[in-house]
Amino acid sequence: MSAVSPLDFDGLENKGLLRYLNIDIPLRNMYDFIELSRNGINKKALLHLAKTIDFDLKELAHVLHMSERTIQRYNLNKKLGVEPSAKALQLAKLYAKGENIFGDLTRFKRWMEHPNVALAMKKPKELLDTTFGFQLLNEELIRIEHGVFA
C-alpha cells in the first residue's frame, strides 16, 4: 500500500470542486491545481461557482479582490488572472470540502452564514477575503470532521 502524497487531492473534494466550476479537467494533485490557477478560469466557470454556492456578484468580487464592474465587463470566455483564479479555486475547494464533511451543501452553506464561537463570533463567510481566513476555515472543518467542536 503506497502512502498518499499531501499533493494529491481527495477524490470527493476534487469532484465537487470540478462540479462547482462546471469544468472537465483532471485535477489529480496540487500541481494541476497550480497550473489551472496559472492558466486562469473563465467568467462562465466563475458564475457557475457563484450560483452553486449562492454568492451574489458583490460577495464574489469581495472574495476575489476585484470590482463588480470588472467582473461584469468580462465576456464569458475571458479568463481571470492568476490570483482571482486561485481564490475561486480555493473557494470551490472549501465548499466541496464542507459539503463532504457536512454531508450536504445546503447544511454547509447554512453553517457559513451563522456566527461561530470558534471563529470569534464571525460568520465563516466573512473570513473568505484573506488567505488566512481560508486557512482558519479549513482548520475548523478538519476539527468538525474529527468531532472536535469549540
C-alpha positions as CSV (number, residue, x, y, z in Angstrom):
1,M,0.0,0.0,0.0
2,S,1.5,3.3,-1.1
3,A,1.4,6.4,1.0
4,V,-0.9,9.2,-0.2
5,S,1.1,12.3,-1.1
6,P,-0.1,15.6,0.5
7,L,0.0,16.9,-3.0
8,D,-2.8,14.5,-4.0
9,F,-6.4,15.7,-3.9
10,D,-9.2,13.9,-2.0
11,G,-11.3,12.3,-4.7
12,L,-14.7,13.6,-3.4
13,E,-13.4,17.1,-2.9
14,N,-11.9,17.1,-6.4
15,K,-15.2,16.0,-8.0
16,G,-17.0,18.7,-6.0
17,L,-14.5,21.3,-7.0
18,L,-14.9,20.5,-10.7
19,R,-18.7,20.3,-10.4
20,Y,-18.9,23.7,-8.7
21,L,-16.9,25.3,-11.6
22,N,-18.5,23.2,-14.3
23,I,-15.2,22.3,-15.8
24,D,-13.9,18.9,-17.0
25,I,-10.2,19.0,-16.4
26,P,-8.4,16.3,-14.4
27,L,-7.0,17.7,-11.2
28,R,-5.0,14.8,-9.7
29,N,-2.7,16.8,-7.5
30,M,-1.6,20.2,-6.3
31,Y,0.5,20.8,-9.4
32,D,-2.6,20.5,-11.5
33,F,-4.3,23.0,-9.2
34,I,-1.4,25.4,-9.6
35,E,-1.4,25.0,-13.4
36,L,-5.2,25.7,-13.6
37,S,-4.7,28.8,-11.4
38,R,-1.9,30.0,-13.7
39,N,-3.9,29.3,-16.9
40,G,-7.0,31.0,-15.3
41,I,-10.6,30.0,-15.1
42,N,-13.1,31.8,-17.3
43,K,-16.0,34.0,-16.2
44,K,-18.5,31.3,-17.2
45,A,-16.9,28.9,-14.6
46,L,-16.8,31.7,-12.0
47,L,-20.5,32.5,-12.5
48,H,-21.4,28.8,-12.2
49,L,-19.5,28.7,-8.9
50,A,-21.3,31.7,-7.6
51,K,-24.7,30.3,-8.5
52,T,-23.8,26.9,-6.9
53,I,-22.7,28.4,-3.6
54,D,-25.3,31.2,-3.6
55,F,-22.9,34.1,-3.8
56,D,-24.0,37.3,-5.4
57,L,-21.6,39.3,-7.5
58,K,-20.8,41.7,-4.7
59,E,-19.8,38.8,-2.4
60,L,-17.8,37.2,-5.1
61,A,-16.0,40.4,-6.0
62,H,-15.1,40.9,-2.3
63,V,-13.5,37.5,-2.1
64,L,-11.6,37.8,-5.3
65,H,-10.5,41.4,-4.6
66,M,-12.0,42.6,-7.9
67,S,-14.6,45.2,-8.6
68,E,-18.1,44.1,-9.5
69,R,-17.8,46.2,-12.6
70,T,-14.6,44.5,-13.7
71,I,-16.2,41.1,-13.4
72,Q,-19.3,42.4,-15.3
73,R,-17.1,43.6,-18.2
74,Y,-15.5,40.2,-18.8
75,N,-17.1,38.2,-21.5
76,L,-18.0,34.6,-20.6
77,N,-14.8,33.1,-22.1
78,K,-12.4,35.7,-20.7
79,K,-10.0,34.1,-18.2
80,L,-9.3,35.6,-14.8
81,G,-5.8,36.4,-13.7
82,V,-3.7,34.0,-11.5
83,E,-4.7,35.4,-8.1
84,P,-8.5,35.7,-8.7
85,S,-8.4,32.2,-10.4
86,A,-6.6,30.8,-7.4
87,K,-9.1,32.4,-5.0
88,A,-12.0,31.0,-7.0
89,L,-10.4,27.5,-6.9
90,Q,-9.8,27.8,-3.1
91,L,-13.5,28.8,-2.7
92,A,-14.7,25.9,-4.7
93,K,-12.4,23.5,-2.8
94,L,-13.6,24.9,0.5
95,Y,-17.2,24.4,-0.4
96,A,-16.6,20.9,-1.8
97,K,-14.8,20.0,1.5
98,G,-17.6,21.5,3.5
99,E,-20.2,19.6,1.5
100,N,-18.3,16.4,2.0
101,I,-17.9,17.0,5.8
102,F,-21.5,18.2,6.4
103,G,-22.9,15.6,4.0
104,D,-25.0,18.2,2.2
105,L,-24.2,21.5,0.5
106,T,-27.3,23.3,1.9
107,R,-26.2,22.4,5.5
108,F,-22.7,23.7,4.8
109,K,-24.0,27.0,3.3
110,R,-26.1,27.5,6.4
111,W,-23.1,27.0,8.6
112,M,-21.2,29.5,6.5
113,E,-23.9,32.1,7.3
114,H,-24.1,31.8,11.1
115,P,-21.7,33.4,13.6
116,N,-19.4,30.8,15.1
117,V,-17.9,30.8,18.6
118,A,-14.7,29.1,17.3
119,L,-14.3,32.0,14.9
120,A,-14.7,34.8,17.4
121,M,-18.4,35.1,16.6
122,K,-17.8,35.8,12.9
123,K,-19.8,34.3,10.2
124,P,-17.4,31.9,8.3
125,K,-18.3,33.6,5.1
126,E,-16.9,36.9,6.4
127,L,-13.4,35.4,6.6
128,L,-13.1,34.5,2.9
129,D,-11.4,37.7,1.8
130,T,-8.0,36.6,3.1
131,T,-5.7,33.6,2.7
132,F,-5.6,33.4,6.5
133,G,-9.4,33.3,6.6
134,F,-9.4,30.3,4.2
135,Q,-6.8,28.6,6.3
136,L,-8.8,29.2,9.5
137,L,-11.9,27.8,7.9
138,N,-10.1,24.7,6.6
139,E,-8.7,24.1,10.0
140,E,-12.2,24.4,11.6
141,L,-13.6,22.0,9.0
142,I,-10.9,19.5,9.9
143,R,-11.8,19.8,13.6
144,I,-15.5,19.3,12.8
145,E,-14.6,16.3,10.6
146,H,-12.8,14.8,13.6
147,G,-15.5,15.6,16.1
148,V,-13.6,18.4,17.9
149,F,-16.0,21.3,18.5
150,A,-15.2,24.6,20.1
